Amino acid sequence: MTGRAQPATTSVVRGSQGIAPEGWTGVVRLGDAVLIEAGEADEAVLNILVNLEDPSDPVEVTRLLQPVRTLGPGELAYLPAGAEVADVSGEDDLCEVPVASLAGWLNALPADEVEESCVTEMDRVLVLHRGEAVLGAAGHLDWPGRIGHVGVLVAPSARGAGLAQRLGAAATRRVLDHGRSPQWRTAAWNAASRAVARRIGYRKMGRQFSFELRAHRLAGEAH
C-alpha cells in the first residue's frame, strides 16, 4: 500500500477471523477499510492501532508496540470485477489429494516457502505429478467475507516451467466455482509470486500484517 491517509473505516474483532495465528494481532487493509483481529491485545494496544494513520504499516507498528514476532507484511491481490482467469492448458493432469498424503514432500521443501503457501493448513489440494514425483500443489482456504485464499507451492527443481501459473489458475477457478472471491497473498520478498499472480489476472489491492506481543504489552503497559 502507498499513501498516508488515515483509513475511512476501521473495525476491531475478537475471535479468530483467519487473519493471524491464534493469539496474535492481525491487520488487513483494503483501500480505505481496515480490519483488526485483536488476538490477545488489550484496549491500550488497540487504541494505538486504530489511531495510526495506517494500522497495517509494519514500521510504525513495530516502533510503537515492539512485537516479539511478526508475519508479513504481505500484499493482498484480487481479481478485478469481471476479470477472467488467464487460460492455462494442462489442468486435466491435476489430481486432488488430501494434504496429509504429501507430508514427506512438504517436509523436504524450504520451511519458509511452505509457510508462505498455507498449503499445510488446507484439507485437500490439487497436485501435479511427474511419474511418482510431486512437482507442485495448490488449493485454497475459506476466509471470512466469502474469500477463498489461494496458496501455491512448487518444488524448487520444477520451477521455471510455468507450473505455478497452471496450479494457481486451477485453484483460482476452484474458488470461483465455490462462489467465493479469490485472494492471493504474497510476502514482500516474493517477487516471483507477485509475477505469477499478475499473469493469472490478480491485481494488488491491500496489505496484511500480523504480530505477537510481549507479555507486558498484553497487561495494559502499552505507551
PyMOL commands that set and color helices and strands:
alter all, ss='L'
color gray80, all
select helices_A, chain A and resi 43-50+58-65+91-93+99-107+111-117+119-121+156-158+163-177+191-200+215-218
alter helices_A, ss='H'
color red, helices_A
select strands_A, chain A and resi 9-13+25-30+33-37+69-78+94-98+124-130+133-143+147-154+181-187+203-212
alter strands_A, ss='S'
color yellow, strands_A
deselect
rebuild
show_as cartoon
